[in-house]
């Protein structure tokens, strides 16, 4: 545990990290800054930073400051120069799994939207999940509750656990109608994921023509290869939340995607609350500072928390999911103004996850499925 200097602990937090105000202020000297206002001067005397992925915690920012702990309200930590931090006595903590349910919710809702558009049943489809960590595990859980068949691909876990239930990606391409990627971005062999969705993989999709979903990292997919794949008819549909080179996304790929969103898959209000809470728990761990009001940190209730399935003659499970989040809303916004990609992320109205909704008018079987997906019924 690090000792804190005399006086309140000095913290600088990104203004876009929600739910901190009123909880941190009574016990710490906290300053809220917009991400573009982070500089060596503005954070110089801070002992703690609370950030998200847009703030790059590099030597250019950190050198000559009093920072001893960086907490990020995100599962990813690519924006933190870990080598520099570790060599300069700066601890860092991310928020693993904070938005896992939110990303899984995003995938299921996108699939519901495609199923309604194309007139197919998801229970007739086999889904391949590539990367079975926090997010992939949550997607597996929701798909299982829904009644979908799925296959799993995770070479690092397969190798480490000697588990033959994980299949190679080539087998998923042969058997799956849907392939959803949830891997970290890595460049190192033997399991590099940079451009994993590349020319060779996409050509192998030509026979089965799966629905392809990238809701992990933009550079996991080769943009030009994706454009060729869609134009060549190798995919049935393409869902993209993460983009190579974002926020300057490829407009040709935007036009070709069936569902396109501005990297908001993990942006549920619940996931944001989880990330903020985990940041404060890290501060307690490192500095021993307690936050007496931490138990009050929670997102607001949804505007319409009751879902009445008796209003719908069919596709009732899909309607319940789409009530929580409809991907066509951010899709329309992105297509209307792709140049405001980052602004749309900052202003995004974070939806609640399924546990915030009560469903009525269900059959016994529907109620069982919905409870398995965290709804109250």
Short mmCIF file of the C-alpha atoms (twelve columns), coordinates in Angstrom:
data_MODEL
# 
_entry.id   MODEL 
# 
loop_
_atom_site.group_PDB 
_atom_site.id 
_atom_site.type_symbol 
_atom_site.label_atom_id 
_atom_site.label_alt_id 
_atom_site.label_comp_id 
_atom_site.label_asym_id 
_atom_site.label_seq_id 
_atom_site.Cartn_x 
_atom_site.Cartn_y 
_atom_site.Cartn_z 
_atom_site.pdbx_PDB_model_num 
ATOM 1   C CA . UNK A 1   0.000   0.000   0.000   1 
ATOM 2   C CA . UNK A 2   1.333   3.413   -0.956  1 
ATOM 3   C CA . UNK A 3   1.370   6.212   1.575   1 
ATOM 4   C CA . UNK A 4   -0.555  9.359   0.728   1 
ATOM 5   C CA . UNK A 5   0.960   12.798  1.329   1 
ATOM 6   C CA . UNK A 6   -0.560  15.006  4.004   1 
ATOM 7   C CA . UNK A 7   -3.893  16.441  3.025   1 
ATOM 8   C CA . UNK A 8   -6.552  14.986  0.734   1 
ATOM 9   C CA . UNK A 9   -5.431  12.600  -1.988  1 
ATOM 10  C CA . UNK A 10  -5.175  14.484  -5.288  1 
ATOM 11  C CA . UNK A 11  -7.031  12.793  -8.148  1 
ATOM 12  C CA . UNK A 12  -7.570  13.874  -11.744 1 
ATOM 13  C CA . UNK A 13  -10.474 12.113  -13.465 1 
ATOM 14  C CA . UNK A 14  -11.780 12.212  -16.995 1 
ATOM 15  C CA . UNK A 15  -15.047 14.137  -16.946 1 
ATOM 16  C CA . UNK A 16  -16.693 11.449  -19.095 1 
ATOM 17  C CA . UNK A 17  -16.245 8.731   -16.455 1 
ATOM 18  C CA . UNK A 18  -19.734 8.736   -14.898 1 
ATOM 19  C CA . UNK A 19  -21.037 8.264   -11.355 1 
ATOM 20  C CA . UNK A 20  -17.960 9.622   -9.520  1 
ATOM 21  C CA . UNK A 21  -19.346 12.981  -8.448  1 
ATOM 22  C CA . UNK A 22  -20.664 13.072  -4.918  1 
ATOM 23  C CA . UNK A 23  -18.828 9.868   -4.049  1 
ATOM 24  C CA . UNK A 24  -15.183 10.896  -4.463  1 
ATOM 25  C CA . UNK A 25  -15.480 14.632  -3.710  1 
ATOM 26  C CA . UNK A 26  -16.159 14.292  0.057   1 
ATOM 27  C CA . UNK A 27  -12.919 12.374  0.708   1 
ATOM 28  C CA . UNK A 28  -10.424 13.446  -1.989  1 
ATOM 29  C CA . UNK A 29  -9.209  16.510  -3.879  1 
ATOM 30  C CA . UNK A 30  -10.569 15.583  -7.301  1 
ATOM 31  C CA . UNK A 31  -10.428 17.569  -10.534 1 
ATOM 32  C CA . UNK A 32  -12.547 16.596  -13.549 1 
ATOM 33  C CA . UNK A 33  -11.021 17.276  -16.954 1 
ATOM 34  C CA . UNK A 34  -12.105 16.577  -20.505 1 
ATOM 35  C CA . UNK A 35  -9.790  14.072  -22.154 1 
ATOM 36  C CA . UNK A 36  -8.248  16.658  -24.457 1 
ATOM 37  C CA . UNK A 37  -7.276  18.751  -21.409 1 
ATOM 38  C CA . UNK A 38  -4.960  16.101  -19.949 1 
ATOM 39  C CA . UNK A 39  -1.383  17.402  -20.076 1 
ATOM 40  C CA . UNK A 40  1.744   17.247  -17.877 1 
ATOM 41  C CA . UNK A 41  0.767   20.626  -16.419 1 
ATOM 42  C CA . UNK A 42  -2.861  19.792  -15.634 1 
ATOM 43  C CA . UNK A 43  -2.031  16.470  -13.935 1 
ATOM 44  C CA . UNK A 44  1.362   17.431  -12.461 1 
ATOM 45  C CA . UNK A 45  0.379   17.219  -8.784  1 
ATOM 46  C CA . UNK A 46  -2.125  14.361  -9.087  1 
ATOM 47  C CA . UNK A 47  -1.290  11.110  -7.329  1 
ATOM 48  C CA . UNK A 48  -4.085  9.230   -9.113  1 
ATOM 49  C CA . UNK A 49  -5.557  9.349   -12.615 1 
ATOM 50  C CA . UNK A 50  -8.992  7.972   -13.460 1 
ATOM 51  C CA . UNK A 51  -9.194  7.620   -17.235 1 
ATOM 52  C CA . UNK A 52  -10.788 5.764   -20.100 1 
ATOM 53  C CA . UNK A 53  -9.238  4.541   -23.331 1 
ATOM 54  C CA . UNK A 54  -9.112  7.895   -25.123 1 
ATOM 55  C CA . UNK A 55  -6.437  9.234   -22.724 1 
ATOM 56  C CA . UNK A 56  -3.015  7.904   -23.716 1 
ATOM 57  C CA . UNK A 57  -0.947  7.408   -20.579 1 
ATOM 58  C CA . UNK A 58  2.482   7.691   -22.176 1 
ATOM 59  C CA . UNK A 59  5.809   9.208   -21.057 1 
ATOM 60  C CA . UNK A 60  4.811   12.427  -22.812 1 
ATOM 61  C CA . UNK A 61  1.920   12.775  -20.351 1 
ATOM 62  C CA . UNK A 62  3.390   11.243  -17.213 1 
ATOM 63  C CA . UNK A 63  7.005   12.421  -17.124 1 
ATOM 64  C CA . UNK A 64  7.711   14.847  -14.276 1 
ATOM 65  C CA . UNK A 65  4.332   14.329  -12.567 1 
ATOM 66  C CA . UNK A 66  3.446   12.997  -9.113  1 
ATOM 67  C CA . UNK A 67  1.233   10.245  -10.552 1 
ATOM 68  C CA . UNK A 68  1.622   6.935   -8.725  1 
ATOM 69  C CA . UNK A 69  -1.561  5.143   -9.777  1 
ATOM 70  C CA . UNK A 70  -3.458  5.050   -13.074 1 
ATOM 71  C CA . UNK A 71  -6.923  3.508   -12.974 1 
ATOM 72  C CA . UNK A 72  -8.869  3.007   -16.174 1 
ATOM 73  C CA . UNK A 73  -12.631 2.467   -16.193 1 
ATOM 74  C CA . UNK A 74  -12.200 0.087   -19.132 1 
ATOM 75  C CA . UNK A 75  -11.394 -3.567  -19.544 1 
ATOM 76  C CA . UNK A 76  -8.748  -2.750  -22.160 1 
ATOM 77  C CA . UNK A 77  -5.441  -1.142  -21.253 1 
ATOM 78  C CA . UNK A 78  -3.702  -0.576  -24.588 1 
ATOM 79  C CA . UNK A 79  -3.701  3.153   -23.837 1 
ATOM 80  C CA . UNK A 80  -1.362  2.723   -20.861 1 
ATOM 81  C CA . UNK A 81  2.384   2.448   -21.445 1 
ATOM 82  C CA . UNK A 82  2.859   -0.382  -18.958 1 
ATOM 83  C CA . UNK A 83  6.611   -0.658  -19.491 1 
ATOM 84  C CA . UNK A 84  7.144   3.016   -18.676 1 
ATOM 85  C CA . UNK A 85  4.860   2.823   -15.641 1 
ATOM 86  C CA . UNK A 86  6.542   -0.248  -14.232 1 
ATOM 87  C CA . UNK A 87  10.021  1.258   -14.668 1 
ATOM 88  C CA . UNK A 88  8.985   4.524   -12.987 1 
ATOM 89  C CA . UNK A 89  7.096   3.216   -9.976  1 
ATOM 90  C CA . UNK A 90  3.629   3.963   -11.339 1 
ATOM 91  C CA . UNK A 91  0.991   1.333   -10.604 1 
ATOM 92  C CA . UNK A 92  -1.898  0.787   -13.001 1 
ATOM 93  C CA . UNK A 93  -5.204  -1.018  -12.750 1 
ATOM 94  C CA . UNK A 94  -7.799  -1.773  -15.410 1 
ATOM 95  C CA . UNK A 95  -11.391 -2.948  -14.918 1 
ATOM 96  C CA . UNK A 96  -11.522 -6.485  -16.336 1 
ATOM 97  C CA . UNK A 97  -14.986 -7.735  -17.201 1 
ATOM 98  C CA . UNK A 98  -16.684 -4.446  -16.337 1 
ATOM 99  C CA . UNK A 99  -18.513 -4.280  -19.679 1 
ATOM 100 C CA . UNK A 100 -18.645 -7.970  -20.601 1 
ATOM 101 C CA . UNK A 101 -22.421 -8.272  -20.299 1 
ATOM 102 C CA . UNK A 102 -22.857 -5.035  -22.268 1 
ATOM 103 C CA . UNK A 103 -20.869 -6.363  -25.238 1 
ATOM 104 C CA . UNK A 104 -22.723 -9.682  -25.138 1 
ATOM 105 C CA . UNK A 105 -26.009 -7.740  -25.028 1 
ATOM 106 C CA . UNK A 106 -24.879 -5.748  -28.070 1 
ATOM 107 C CA . UNK A 107 -24.131 -8.919  -30.056 1 
ATOM 108 C CA . UNK A 108 -27.423 -10.590 -29.174 1 
ATOM 109 C CA . UNK A 109 -29.407 -7.449  -30.030 1 
ATOM 110 C CA . UNK A 110 -27.636 -7.078  -33.374 1 
ATOM 111 C CA . UNK A 111 -28.449 -10.700 -34.164 1 
ATOM 112 C CA . UNK A 112 -32.084 -10.132 -33.172 1 
ATOM 113 C CA . UNK A 113 -32.271 -7.155  -35.521 1 
ATOM 114 C CA . UNK A 114 -30.803 -9.198  -38.399 1 
ATOM 115 C CA . UNK A 115 -33.130 -12.135 -37.638 1 
ATOM 116 C CA . UNK A 116 -36.168 -9.856  -37.808 1 
ATOM 117 C CA . UNK A 117 -34.942 -8.256  -41.029 1 
ATOM 118 C CA . UNK A 118 -34.114 -11.506 -42.779 1 
ATOM 119 C CA . UNK A 119 -36.895 -13.646 -41.282 1 
ATOM 120 C CA . UNK A 120 -34.787 -16.402 -39.727 1 
ATOM 121 C CA . UNK A 121 -34.722 -17.915 -36.243 1 
ATOM 122 C CA . UNK A 122 -31.526 -17.653 -34.205 1 
ATOM 123 C CA . UNK A 123 -32.263 -21.054 -32.706 1 
ATOM 124 C CA . UNK A 124 -31.632 -22.517 -36.158 1 
ATOM 125 C CA . UNK A 125 -28.154 -20.944 -36.310 1 
ATOM 126 C CA . UNK A 126 -24.812 -22.125 -34.947 1 
ATOM 127 C CA . UNK A 127 -22.718 -19.333 -33.450 1 
ATOM 128 C CA . UNK A 128 -18.933 -19.425 -33.249 1 
ATOM 129 C CA . UNK A 129 -17.390 -17.392 -30.418 1 
ATOM 130 C CA . UNK A 130 -13.745 -16.500 -30.999 1 
ATOM 131 C CA . UNK A 131 -12.104 -15.509 -27.719 1 
ATOM 132 C CA . UNK A 132 -13.769 -16.917 -24.595 1 
ATOM 133 C CA . UNK A 133 -12.645 -14.534 -21.881 1 
ATOM 134 C CA . UNK A 134 -14.961 -12.249 -19.918 1 
ATOM 135 C CA . UNK A 135 -16.954 -11.118 -22.976 1 
ATOM 136 C CA . UNK A 136 -16.938 -14.405 -24.853 1 
ATOM 137 C CA . UNK A 137 -18.010 -16.187 -21.676 1 
ATOM 138 C CA . UNK A 138 -20.945 -13.814 -21.224 1 
ATOM 139 C CA . UNK A 139 -21.969 -14.231 -24.858 1 
ATOM 140 C CA . UNK A 140 -21.844 -17.993 -24.400 1 
ATOM 141 C CA . UNK A 141 -24.106 -17.663 -21.339 1 
ATOM 142 C CA . UNK A 142 -26.703 -15.498 -23.095 1 
ATOM 143 C CA . UNK A 143 -26.680 -17.615 -26.261 1 
ATOM 144 C CA . UNK A 144 -27.139 -20.739 -24.172 1 
ATOM 145 C CA . UNK A 145 -30.083 -19.224 -22.294 1 
ATOM 146 C CA . UNK A 146 -31.629 -18.220 -25.612 1 
ATOM 147 C CA . UNK A 147 -31.316 -21.798 -26.847 1 
ATOM 148 C CA . UNK A 148 -28.685 -21.265 -29.515 1 
ATOM 149 C CA . UNK A 149 -26.056 -23.809 -30.457 1 
ATOM 150 C CA . UNK A 150 -22.500 -22.497 -30.274 1 
ATOM 151 C CA . UNK A 151 -18.887 -23.540 -30.802 1 
ATOM 152 C CA . UNK A 152 -15.869 -21.994 -29.073 1 
ATOM 153 C CA . UNK A 153 -12.430 -20.984 -30.343 1 
ATOM 154 C CA . UNK A 154 -9.697  -19.804 -27.987 1 
ATOM 155 C CA . UNK A 155 -6.208  -21.075 -28.910 1 
ATOM 156 C CA . UNK A 156 -4.422  -19.626 -25.827 1 
ATOM 157 C CA . UNK A 157 -6.955  -21.198 -23.458 1 
ATOM 158 C CA . UNK A 158 -6.974  -24.461 -25.410 1 
ATOM 159 C CA . UNK A 159 -3.202  -24.630 -25.119 1 
ATOM 160 C CA . UNK A 160 -3.012  -23.588 -21.472 1 
ATOM 161 C CA . UNK A 161 -5.895  -25.774 -20.292 1 
ATOM 162 C CA . UNK A 162 -5.351  -28.714 -22.656 1 
ATOM 163 C CA . UNK A 163 -9.050  -28.462 -23.443 1 
ATOM 164 C CA . UNK A 164 -10.133 -30.080 -26.686 1 
ATOM 165 C CA . UNK A 165 -13.597 -28.504 -26.547 1 
ATOM 166 C CA . UNK A 166 -12.055 -25.369 -28.066 1 
ATOM 167 C CA . UNK A 167 -11.943 -25.693 -31.841 1 
ATOM 168 C CA . UNK A 168 -9.524  -24.066 -34.287 1 
ATOM 169 C CA . UNK A 169 -10.870 -21.139 -36.270 1 
ATOM 170 C CA . UNK A 170 -10.854 -23.229 -39.448 1 
ATOM 171 C CA . UNK A 171 -13.425 -25.582 -37.901 1 
ATOM 172 C CA . UNK A 172 -15.693 -22.693 -36.910 1 
ATOM 173 C CA . UNK A 173 -15.656 -21.422 -40.492 1 
ATOM 174 C CA . UNK A 174 -16.826 -24.837 -41.684 1 
ATOM 175 C CA . UNK A 175 -19.681 -25.192 -39.178 1 
ATOM 176 C CA . UNK A 176 -20.911 -21.780 -38.001 1 
ATOM 177 C CA . UNK A 177 -23.596 -19.492 -39.387 1 
ATOM 178 C CA . UNK A 178 -22.431 -16.647 -37.125 1 
ATOM 179 C CA . UNK A 179 -18.857 -15.846 -36.040 1 
ATOM 180 C CA . UNK A 180 -18.358 -13.214 -33.333 1 
ATOM 181 C CA . UNK A 181 -14.857 -12.045 -32.367 1 
ATOM 182 C CA . UNK A 182 -13.936 -11.139 -28.776 1 
ATOM 183 C CA . UNK A 183 -10.152 -11.262 -28.692 1 
ATOM 184 C CA . UNK A 184 -7.554  -8.745  -27.484 1 
ATOM 185 C CA . UNK A 185 -5.358  -7.030  -30.064 1 
ATOM 186 C CA . UNK A 186 -1.946  -8.731  -30.032 1 
ATOM 187 C CA . UNK A 187 0.941   -8.718  -32.484 1 
ATOM 188 C CA . UNK A 188 3.086   -11.457 -30.970 1 
ATOM 189 C CA . UNK A 189 3.068   -15.036 -32.210 1 
ATOM 190 C CA . UNK A 190 1.984   -17.746 -31.755 1 
ATOM 191 C CA . UNK A 191 -1.488  -16.285 -31.200 1 
ATOM 192 C CA . UNK A 192 -1.307  -12.850 -32.807 1 
ATOM 193 C CA . UNK A 193 -4.742  -11.370 -33.494 1 
ATOM 194 C CA . UNK A 194 -3.710  -8.385  -35.648 1 
ATOM 195 C CA . UNK A 195 -5.619  -8.820  -38.950 1 
ATOM 196 C CA . UNK A 196 -6.890  -12.205 -37.777 1 
ATOM 197 C CA . UNK A 197 -9.934  -11.344 -39.891 1 
ATOM 198 C CA . UNK A 198 -7.819  -11.140 -43.010 1 
ATOM 199 C CA . UNK A 199 -7.839  -12.235 -46.632 1 
ATOM 200 C CA . UNK A 200 -7.186  -15.933 -45.974 1 
ATOM 201 C CA . UNK A 201 -9.829  -16.211 -43.260 1 
ATOM 202 C CA . UNK A 202 -12.434 -14.304 -45.251 1 
ATOM 203 C CA . UNK A 203 -11.872 -16.410 -48.381 1 
ATOM 204 C CA . UNK A 204 -12.483 -19.484 -46.242 1 
ATOM 205 C CA . UNK A 205 -15.898 -18.015 -45.317 1 
ATOM 206 C CA . UNK A 206 -17.109 -18.113 -48.942 1 
ATOM 207 C CA . UNK A 207 -18.845 -21.516 -48.714 1 
ATOM 208 C CA . UNK A 208 -20.711 -21.080 -45.422 1 
ATOM 209 C CA . UNK A 209 -21.207 -17.286 -45.771 1 
ATOM 210 C CA . UNK A 210 -21.523 -16.508 -42.044 1 
ATOM 211 C CA . UNK A 211 -22.718 -13.389 -40.298 1 
ATOM 212 C CA . UNK A 212 -19.488 -11.774 -39.078 1 
ATOM 213 C CA . UNK A 213 -19.267 -9.561  -35.973 1 
ATOM 214 C CA . UNK A 214 -16.282 -7.515  -34.808 1 
ATOM 215 C CA . UNK A 215 -16.943 -6.070  -31.355 1 
ATOM 216 C CA . UNK A 216 -13.435 -6.357  -29.920 1 
ATOM 217 C CA . UNK A 217 -10.638 -4.306  -31.515 1 
ATOM 218 C CA . UNK A 218 -10.636 -2.572  -34.884 1 
ATOM 219 C CA . UNK A 219 -7.268  -3.824  -36.104 1 
ATOM 220 C CA . UNK A 220 -8.296  -7.445  -35.549 1 
ATOM 221 C CA . UNK A 221 -9.893  -6.982  -38.976 1 
ATOM 222 C CA . UNK A 222 -8.128  -5.950  -42.190 1 
ATOM 223 C CA . UNK A 223 -10.367 -3.191  -43.563 1 
ATOM 224 C CA . UNK A 224 -9.529  -3.702  -47.227 1 
ATOM 225 C CA . UNK A 225 -9.975  -7.471  -46.925 1 
ATOM 226 C CA . UNK A 226 -13.403 -6.914  -45.331 1 
ATOM 227 C CA . UNK A 227 -14.424 -4.639  -48.185 1 
ATOM 228 C CA . UNK A 228 -13.403 -7.301  -50.733 1 
ATOM 229 C CA . UNK A 229 -15.224 -9.989  -48.751 1 
ATOM 230 C CA . UNK A 230 -18.531 -8.115  -48.707 1 
ATOM 231 C CA . UNK A 231 -18.289 -7.163  -52.368 1 
ATOM 232 C CA . UNK A 232 -17.410 -10.775 -53.272 1 
ATOM 233 C CA . UNK A 233 -20.391 -12.176 -51.366 1 
ATOM 234 C CA . UNK A 234 -18.314 -14.192 -48.888 1 
ATOM 235 C CA . UNK A 235 -20.413 -12.996 -45.919 1 
ATOM 236 C CA . UNK A 236 -24.147 -13.074 -45.304 1 
ATOM 237 C CA . UNK A 237 -23.961 -9.948  -43.141 1 
ATOM 238 C CA . UNK A 238 -21.366 -7.771  -41.422 1 
ATOM 239 C CA . UNK A 239 -21.674 -6.097  -38.017 1 
ATOM 240 C CA . UNK A 240 -18.911 -3.679  -37.013 1 
ATOM 241 C CA . UNK A 241 -18.526 -1.803  -33.754 1 
ATOM 242 C CA . UNK A 242 -14.714 -1.580  -33.717 1 
ATOM 243 C CA . UNK A 243 -12.894 0.017   -36.649 1 
ATOM 244 C CA . UNK A 244 -9.347  0.068   -37.865 1 
ATOM 245 C CA . UNK A 245 -8.017  3.632   -37.615 1 
ATOM 246 C CA . UNK A 246 -10.975 4.958   -35.633 1 
ATOM 247 C CA . UNK A 247 -12.194 7.647   -35.259 1 
ATOM 248 C CA . UNK A 248 -11.243 8.130   -38.941 1 
ATOM 249 C CA . UNK A 249 -13.184 5.160   -40.223 1 
ATOM 250 C CA . UNK A 250 -13.298 3.880   -43.795 1 
ATOM 251 C CA . UNK A 251 -16.480 5.210   -45.385 1 
ATOM 252 C CA . UNK A 252 -16.585 2.440   -47.997 1 
ATOM 253 C CA . UNK A 253 -16.697 -0.158  -45.223 1 
ATOM 254 C CA . UNK A 254 -19.361 1.870   -43.419 1 
ATOM 255 C CA . UNK A 255 -21.537 1.759   -46.530 1 
ATOM 256 C CA . UNK A 256 -21.101 -2.007  -46.864 1 
ATOM 257 C CA . UNK A 257 -21.760 -2.976  -43.215 1 
ATOM 258 C CA . UNK A 258 -25.229 -4.216  -42.291 1 
ATOM 259 C CA . UNK A 259 -24.970 -2.763  -38.787 1 
ATOM 260 C CA . UNK A 260 -22.330 -0.136  -38.026 1 
ATOM 261 C CA . UNK A 261 -21.832 1.538   -34.643 1 
ATOM 262 C CA . UNK A 262 -19.173 3.894   -33.192 1 
ATOM 263 C CA . UNK A 263 -17.411 1.547   -30.743 1 
ATOM 264 C CA . UNK A 264 -20.189 1.623   -28.157 1 
ATOM 265 C CA . UNK A 265 -20.791 -2.108  -27.636 1 
ATOM 266 C CA . UNK A 266 -19.528 -1.997  -24.052 1 
ATOM 267 C CA . UNK A 267 -21.177 1.319   -23.219 1 
ATOM 268 C CA . UNK A 268 -24.039 0.186   -21.019 1 
ATOM 269 C CA . UNK A 269 -24.827 2.263   -17.953 1 
ATOM 270 C CA . UNK A 270 -24.204 -0.854  -15.868 1 
ATOM 271 C CA . UNK A 271 -20.785 -1.402  -17.456 1 
ATOM 272 C CA . UNK A 272 -19.865 2.247   -16.885 1 
ATOM 273 C CA . UNK A 273 -20.882 1.949   -13.236 1 
ATOM 274 C CA . UNK A 274 -18.839 -1.235  -12.885 1 
ATOM 275 C CA . UNK A 275 -15.775 0.480   -14.365 1 
ATOM 276 C CA . UNK A 276 -16.088 3.520   -12.102 1 
ATOM 277 C CA . UNK A 277 -16.564 1.315   -9.048  1 
ATOM 278 C CA . UNK A 278 -13.508 -0.799  -9.905  1 
ATOM 279 C CA . UNK A 279 -11.388 2.358   -10.256 1 
ATOM 280 C CA . UNK A 280 -12.370 3.460   -6.758  1 
ATOM 281 C CA . UNK A 281 -11.757 -0.011  -5.365  1 
ATOM 282 C CA . UNK A 282 -8.250  0.130   -6.856  1 
ATOM 283 C CA . UNK A 283 -7.616  3.454   -5.089  1 
ATOM 284 C CA . UNK A 284 -8.720  1.868   -1.811  1 
ATOM 285 C CA . UNK A 285 -6.404  -1.088  -2.451  1 
ATOM 286 C CA . UNK A 286 -3.366  1.065   -3.219  1 
ATOM 287 C CA . UNK A 287 -3.825  4.079   -0.917  1 
ATOM 288 C CA . UNK A 288 -6.231  2.751   1.719   1 
ATOM 289 C CA . UNK A 289 -8.673  5.580   1.021   1 
ATOM 290 C CA . UNK A 290 -12.242 4.535   1.764   1 
ATOM 291 C CA . UNK A 291 -15.286 5.893   -0.058  1 
ATOM 292 C CA . UNK A 292 -18.220 5.700   2.393   1 
ATOM 293 C CA . UNK A 293 -20.776 6.427   -0.335  1 
ATOM 294 C CA . UNK A 294 -19.459 3.813   -2.775  1 
ATOM 295 C CA . UNK A 295 -22.514 1.643   -2.154  1 
ATOM 296 C CA . UNK A 296 -24.661 4.363   -3.760  1 
ATOM 297 C CA . UNK A 297 -22.789 4.192   -7.067  1 
ATOM 298 C CA . UNK A 298 -25.422 2.892   -9.476  1 
ATOM 299 C CA . UNK A 299 -26.919 3.865   -12.834 1 
ATOM 300 C CA . UNK A 300 -30.384 5.426   -12.977 1 
ATOM 301 C CA . UNK A 301 -33.376 3.182   -13.737 1 
ATOM 302 C CA . UNK A 302 -34.467 2.880   -17.381 1 
ATOM 303 C CA . UNK A 303 -37.168 5.217   -18.667 1 
ATOM 304 C CA . UNK A 304 -39.417 2.284   -19.582 1 
ATOM 305 C CA . UNK A 305 -38.533 -0.618  -17.234 1 
ATOM 306 C CA . UNK A 306 -41.616 -2.773  -17.974 1 
ATOM 307 C CA . UNK A 307 -41.767 -4.877  -21.146 1 
ATOM 308 C CA . UNK A 308 -45.202 -6.315  -21.940 1 
ATOM 309 C CA . UNK A 309 -44.798 -9.222  -24.344 1 
ATOM 310 C CA . UNK A 310 -48.552 -9.545  -24.786 1 
ATOM 311 C CA . UNK A 311 -48.236 -6.575  -27.169 1 
ATOM 312 C CA . UNK A 312 -46.267 -8.701  -29.654 1 
ATOM 313 C CA . UNK A 313 -47.716 -11.630 -31.650 1 
ATOM 314 C CA . UNK A 314 -44.344 -13.167 -32.502 1 
ATOM 315 C CA . UNK A 315 -40.538 -12.837 -32.097 1 
ATOM 316 C CA . UNK A 316 -41.228 -11.976 -28.475 1 
ATOM 317 C CA . UNK A 317 -37.787 -12.790 -27.044 1 
ATOM 318 C CA . UNK A 318 -36.205 -10.681 -29.760 1 
ATOM 319 C CA . UNK A 319 -38.581 -7.814  -28.949 1 
ATOM 320 C CA . UNK A 320 -37.634 -7.979  -25.274 1 
ATOM 321 C CA . UNK A 321 -33.929 -7.759  -26.090 1 
ATOM 322 C CA . UNK A 322 -34.393 -4.927  -28.561 1 
ATOM 323 C CA . UNK A 323 -36.360 -3.005  -25.928 1 
ATOM 324 C CA . UNK A 324 -33.122 -2.813  -23.902 1 
ATOM 325 C CA . UNK A 325 -30.954 -1.753  -26.850 1 
ATOM 326 C CA . UNK A 326 -31.667 -1.269  -30.547 1 
ATOM 327 C CA . UNK A 327 -28.447 -1.120  -32.608 1 
ATOM 328 C CA . UNK A 328 -30.220 0.681   -35.436 1 
ATOM 329 C CA . UNK A 329 -30.306 3.874   -33.348 1 
ATOM 330 C CA . UNK A 330 -26.500 4.371   -33.166 1 
ATOM 331 C CA . UNK A 331 -26.218 2.873   -36.661 1 
ATOM 332 C CA . UNK A 332 -28.350 5.665   -38.125 1 
ATOM 333 C CA . UNK A 333 -26.411 8.325   -36.230 1 
ATOM 334 C CA . UNK A 334 -23.047 7.041   -37.437 1 
ATOM 335 C CA . UNK A 335 -24.154 6.855   -41.074 1 
ATOM 336 C CA . UNK A 336 -25.586 10.368  -40.880 1 
ATOM 337 C CA . UNK A 337 -22.382 11.864  -39.462 1 
ATOM 338 C CA . UNK A 338 -19.339 9.538   -39.591 1 
ATOM 339 C CA . UNK A 339 -16.952 12.441  -39.015 1 
ATOM 340 C CA . UNK A 340 -18.345 12.894  -35.495 1 
ATOM 341 C CA . UNK A 341 -17.431 9.340   -34.451 1 
ATOM 342 C CA . UNK A 342 -15.750 10.326  -31.178 1 
ATOM 343 C CA . UNK A 343 -18.349 12.944  -30.335 1 
ATOM 344 C CA . UNK A 344 -21.049 10.290  -30.699 1 
ATOM 345 C CA . UNK A 345 -19.172 8.044   -28.274 1 
ATOM 346 C CA . UNK A 346 -18.879 10.844  -25.712 1 
ATOM 347 C CA . UNK A 347 -22.562 11.791  -25.980 1 
ATOM 348 C CA . UNK A 348 -23.880 8.220   -26.140 1 
ATOM 349 C CA . UNK A 349 -26.968 7.653   -23.930 1 
ATOM 350 C CA . UNK A 350 -25.823 4.532   -22.087 1 
ATOM 351 C CA . UNK A 351 -28.572 1.863   -22.116 1 
ATOM 352 C CA . UNK A 352 -29.313 -0.356  -19.143 1 
ATOM 353 C CA . UNK A 353 -28.633 -4.081  -19.241 1 
ATOM 354 C CA . UNK A 354 -31.330 -6.749  -19.085 1 
ATOM 355 C CA . UNK A 355 -31.359 -7.007  -15.281 1 
ATOM 356 C CA . UNK A 356 -32.948 -3.533  -15.101 1 
ATOM 357 C CA . UNK A 357 -36.095 -4.660  -16.951 1 
ATOM 358 C CA . UNK A 358 -39.181 -6.582  -15.840 1 
ATOM 359 C CA . UNK A 359 -40.999 -8.614  -18.477 1 
ATOM 360 C CA . UNK A 360 -44.719 -9.409  -18.153 1 
ATOM 361 C CA . UNK A 361 -47.159 -11.250 -20.364 1 
ATOM 362 C CA . UNK A 362 -44.836 -14.226 -20.857 1 
ATOM 363 C CA . UNK A 363 -45.391 -17.920 -21.276 1 
ATOM 364 C CA . UNK A 364 -43.667 -20.268 -18.836 1 
ATOM 365 C CA . UNK A 365 -41.005 -21.125 -21.416 1 
ATOM 366 C CA . UNK A 366 -40.426 -17.477 -22.307 1 
ATOM 367 C CA . UNK A 367 -40.042 -16.554 -18.651 1 
ATOM 368 C CA . UNK A 368 -37.398 -19.253 -18.208 1 
ATOM 369 C CA . UNK A 369 -35.431 -18.020 -21.227 1 
ATOM 370 C CA . UNK A 370 -35.654 -14.396 -20.139 1 
ATOM 371 C CA . UNK A 371 -34.560 -15.123 -16.566 1 
ATOM 372 C CA . UNK A 372 -31.550 -16.921 -18.011 1 
ATOM 373 C CA . UNK A 373 -30.719 -13.687 -19.818 1 
ATOM 374 C CA . UNK A 374 -31.010 -11.632 -16.584 1 
ATOM 375 C CA . UNK A 375 -34.475 -10.158 -17.138 1 
ATOM 376 C CA . UNK A 376 -36.881 -10.040 -14.194 1 
ATOM 377 C CA . UNK A 377 -40.005 -12.019 -14.959 1 
# 
